[in-house]
Amino acid sequence: MEPLGIDRERRPFAAHLTLARIKEPLPRGMVESLTTVPPLPPTAIQDVDRFVLMQSHLAREGATYEEMGSFPLGSLV
């Protein structure tokens, strides 16, 4: 990515997937509601048709996100 002008990350790589981001304070009863959501079964399936590269811009007011690119995924089956 450096040839595209994106600086090399200095921290060690830590792969992650952000599914949701919750700011505090949470609305009344939200914590209790979230703790009652059952886990997904091991057989759960999610179709994925593209990969979206996002960049987060951190600020005191919270992060904003910018889509850097969207890449369609092909089927292997």
PyRosetta script that sets phi, psi and omega in degrees:
from pyrosetta import init, pose_from_sequence

init()
pose = pose_from_sequence("MEPLGIDRERRPFAAHLTLARIKEPLPRGMVESLTTVPPLPPTAIQDVDRFVLMQSHLAREGATYEEMGSFPLGSLV")
pose.set_psi(1, -18.7)
pose.set_omega(1, -179.7)
pose.set_phi(2, -57.1)
pose.set_psi(2, -40.7)
pose.set_omega(2, 178.3)
pose.set_phi(3, -61.0)
pose.set_psi(3, -20.2)
pose.set_omega(3, 179.0)
pose.set_phi(4, -90.2)
pose.set_psi(4, 1.6)
pose.set_omega(4, 177.6)
pose.set_phi(5, 94.2)
pose.set_psi(5, 8.2)
pose.set_omega(5, 178.7)
pose.set_phi(6, -94.2)
pose.set_psi(6, 120.8)
pose.set_omega(6, -177.9)
pose.set_phi(7, -62.5)
pose.set_psi(7, 146.7)
pose.set_omega(7, 176.8)
pose.set_phi(8, -69.1)
pose.set_psi(8, 134.8)
pose.set_omega(8, 177.7)
pose.set_phi(9, -69.5)
pose.set_psi(9, 133.4)
pose.set_omega(9, -178.1)
pose.set_phi(10, -89.8)
pose.set_psi(10, -22.1)
pose.set_omega(10, 179.3)
pose.set_phi(11, -80.8)
pose.set_psi(11, 156.0)
pose.set_omega(11, 176.1)
pose.set_phi(12, -61.2)
pose.set_psi(12, 145.5)
pose.set_omega(12, -179.6)
pose.set_phi(13, -65.2)
pose.set_psi(13, 133.0)
pose.set_omega(13, 175.4)
pose.set_phi(14, -137.3)
pose.set_psi(14, 97.6)
pose.set_omega(14, -179.5)
pose.set_phi(15, -63.9)
pose.set_psi(15, 140.3)
pose.set_omega(15, 177.7)
pose.set_phi(16, -157.6)
pose.set_psi(16, 163.3)
pose.set_omega(16, 178.2)
pose.set_phi(17, -131.3)
pose.set_psi(17, 117.7)
pose.set_omega(17, 179.2)
pose.set_phi(18, -92.4)
pose.set_psi(18, 116.9)
pose.set_omega(18, 178.9)
pose.set_phi(19, -94.8)
pose.set_psi(19, -29.4)
pose.set_omega(19, 180.0)
pose.set_phi(20, -160.5)
pose.set_psi(20, 153.2)
pose.set_omega(20, 176.7)
pose.set_phi(21, -132.4)
pose.set_psi(21, 126.1)
pose.set_omega(21, -176.3)
pose.set_phi(22, -117.6)
pose.set_psi(22, 126.3)
pose.set_omega(22, 176.2)
pose.set_phi(23, -91.9)
pose.set_psi(23, 148.5)
pose.set_omega(23, 176.2)
pose.set_phi(24, -96.6)
pose.set_psi(24, 156.0)
pose.set_omega(24, -0.8)
pose.set_phi(25, -78.5)
pose.set_psi(25, 145.6)
pose.set_omega(25, 177.5)
pose.set_phi(26, -76.6)
pose.set_psi(26, 149.1)
pose.set_omega(26, 175.4)
pose.set_phi(27, -59.1)
pose.set_psi(27, 151.9)
pose.set_omega(27, -179.7)
pose.set_phi(28, -54.0)
pose.set_psi(28, 129.4)
pose.set_omega(28, 177.9)
pose.set_phi(29, 86.4)
pose.set_psi(29, -6.7)
pose.set_omega(29, -176.6)
pose.set_phi(30, -67.1)
pose.set_psi(30, -42.0)
pose.set_omega(30, -179.8)
pose.set_phi(31, -60.1)
pose.set_psi(31, -45.9)
pose.set_omega(31, 179.4)
pose.set_phi(32, -62.0)
pose.set_psi(32, -40.7)
pose.set_omega(32, 179.0)
pose.set_phi(33, -63.9)
pose.set_psi(33, -42.3)
pose.set_omega(33, -178.7)
pose.set_phi(34, -67.3)
pose.set_psi(34, -33.2)
pose.set_omega(34, -178.7)
pose.set_phi(35, -75.2)
pose.set_psi(35, -12.1)
pose.set_omega(35, 179.6)
pose.set_phi(36, -95.3)
pose.set_psi(36, -2.2)
pose.set_omega(36, 178.8)
pose.set_phi(37, -73.1)
pose.set_psi(37, 122.5)
pose.set_omega(37, -178.3)
pose.set_phi(38, -71.3)
pose.set_psi(38, 151.0)
pose.set_omega(38, 177.1)
pose.set_phi(39, -67.7)
pose.set_psi(39, 155.6)
pose.set_omega(39, 175.9)
pose.set_phi(40, -71.7)
pose.set_psi(40, 144.6)
pose.set_omega(40, 176.4)
pose.set_phi(41, -70.8)
pose.set_psi(41, 156.4)
pose.set_omega(41, -179.7)
pose.set_phi(42, -60.2)
pose.set_psi(42, -20.2)
pose.set_omega(42, -178.2)
pose.set_phi(43, -90.8)
pose.set_psi(43, 5.0)
pose.set_omega(43, -179.4)
pose.set_phi(44, -62.1)
pose.set_psi(44, 140.0)
pose.set_omega(44, -178.1)
pose.set_phi(45, -125.2)
pose.set_psi(45, 138.5)
pose.set_omega(45, 175.9)
pose.set_phi(46, -129.3)
pose.set_psi(46, 120.4)
pose.set_omega(46, 175.5)
pose.set_phi(47, -73.7)
pose.set_psi(47, 134.2)
pose.set_omega(47, 179.0)
pose.set_phi(48, -126.5)
pose.set_psi(48, 123.2)
pose.set_omega(48, -177.9)
pose.set_phi(49, -113.2)
pose.set_psi(49, -4.7)
pose.set_omega(49, 178.9)
pose.set_phi(50, -158.7)
pose.set_psi(50, 160.0)
pose.set_omega(50, 175.0)
pose.set_phi(51, -114.3)
pose.set_psi(51, 129.0)
pose.set_omega(51, 178.9)
pose.set_phi(52, -116.0)
pose.set_psi(52, 122.4)
pose.set_omega(52, 178.2)
pose.set_phi(53, -90.0)
pose.set_psi(53, 119.4)
pose.set_omega(53, -177.4)
pose.set_phi(54, -114.5)
pose.set_psi(54, 148.6)
pose.set_omega(54, 173.2)
pose.set_phi(55, -117.9)
pose.set_psi(55, 131.7)
pose.set_omega(55, 177.6)
pose.set_phi(56, -98.3)
pose.set_psi(56, 138.9)
pose.set_omega(56, 176.4)
pose.set_phi(57, -113.7)
pose.set_psi(57, 108.3)
pose.set_omega(57, -175.8)
pose.set_phi(58, -83.6)
pose.set_psi(58, 136.7)
pose.set_omega(58, 178.0)
pose.set_phi(59, -145.0)
pose.set_psi(59, 163.8)
pose.set_omega(59, 179.9)
pose.set_phi(60, -57.6)
pose.set_psi(60, -35.4)
pose.set_omega(60, -178.6)
pose.set_phi(61, -77.8)
pose.set_psi(61, -10.5)
pose.set_omega(61, -178.7)
pose.set_phi(62, 128.8)
pose.set_psi(62, 170.3)
pose.set_omega(62, -177.6)
pose.set_phi(63, -82.3)
pose.set_psi(63, 147.1)
pose.set_omega(63, 167.7)
pose.set_phi(64, -119.0)
pose.set_psi(64, 154.4)
pose.set_omega(64, -173.1)
pose.set_phi(65, -124.1)
pose.set_psi(65, 140.6)
pose.set_omega(65, -179.4)
pose.set_phi(66, -125.2)
pose.set_psi(66, 129.4)
pose.set_omega(66, 177.0)
pose.set_phi(67, -77.5)
pose.set_psi(67, 120.3)
pose.set_omega(67, -179.2)
pose.set_phi(68, -88.9)
pose.set_psi(68, -30.5)
pose.set_omega(68, 179.6)
pose.set_phi(69, -177.9)
pose.set_psi(69, 155.7)
pose.set_omega(69, 178.7)
pose.set_phi(70, -126.1)
pose.set_psi(70, 130.9)
pose.set_omega(70, -173.3)
pose.set_phi(71, -127.5)
pose.set_psi(71, 114.9)
pose.set_omega(71, -179.8)
pose.set_phi(72, -66.8)
pose.set_psi(72, 145.3)
pose.set_omega(72, 178.1)
pose.set_phi(73, -105.6)
pose.set_psi(73, 137.5)
pose.set_omega(73, 178.7)
pose.set_phi(74, -90.8)
pose.set_psi(74, 164.2)
pose.set_omega(74, 179.3)
pose.set_phi(75, -88.3)
pose.set_psi(75, 138.5)
pose.set_omega(75, 176.9)
pose.set_phi(76, -98.5)
pose.set_psi(76, -4.2)
pose.set_omega(76, -179.7)
pose.set_phi(77, -112.2)
pose.dump_pdb("model.pdb")
